[in-house]
Amino acid sequence: MQLLDTLQPSIAVPWWKRTASSLLQLVLEAPCPLCERSTTVAVCSACQRQLRRCQLSAAVSQQIGLRVFGWGSYQGPLRRALAALKYDHQPQIADLLGTWLGQSWQDIGRVNTNRLIVVPIPLHAIKQQQRGYNQAALLAERFCQQVRLPLSRDGLVRQRATEAQFGLSAEERQANVQQAFGLGPQWLKRRPSQSVLLIDDIFTTGATARAAANVLRRHGISVWGIAAVALAQRQSTCPDNSTYNLD
């Protein structure tokens, strides 16, 4: 459908209207951040179909003393999408993945969300300045818009710079995030009454989530668990709507 339609289709559209319509369509289109096809949405429909193949059944599991919920398997297209979000300055990808995470969360149905407040896993100030944003915070914003939960962007702070967890062993990951987090200034003055739902882009060994949850619990704040866009799996392929079970 043309963006500039004439009210009388039988009359030829003036050249300037045709030119304006073409230019407007060109301006509204941008390269897909994953395949560089022209698209008017954050991620083109072809790449969205590939990402959907990594989606897991909506289920909550128990691990490291936390409930764990995830949207998809950290492989293939989803892995590339998260890498583009974090390292290629493509924040618009968070709009799509955060919304999908929220939709999948709503599919659980049995979770009582009336007493939850969402807290994204924070970045250290230096890394956030370099990246320009915290991808977990962007995901959390879209997630909260979808599920109608309150968001506390500064519930936690990253008080110590850490190495990237990628490539570290489970023991190294745990040591890397030890004492990395602190309670945000507002919560130091007044603790929230709700339980915290942590949000992150990837859940692998759980070292980061455990370190964040331990800080909250030491201050008397209840932690429901963590929701992540991607969960690392033992399987070698990206399943289609398979059940993820960490038990």
Secondary structure, 3 states (H helix, E strand, C coil): CCCCCCCCCCCCCCHHHHHHHHHHHHHHCEECCCCCCEECCCCCHHHHHHHHCCEECCCEEEECCEEEEEEEECCHHHHHHHHHHHHCCCCHHHHHHHHHHHHHHHHHCCCCHHHEEEEECCCEHHHHHHHCCCHHHHHHHHHHHHHCCCECCCCEEECCCCCCCCCCCHHHHHHHCCCCEEECHHHHHCCCCCEEEEEEEEECCCHHHHHHHHHHHHCCCCEEEEEEEEECCCCCCCCCCECCCCC
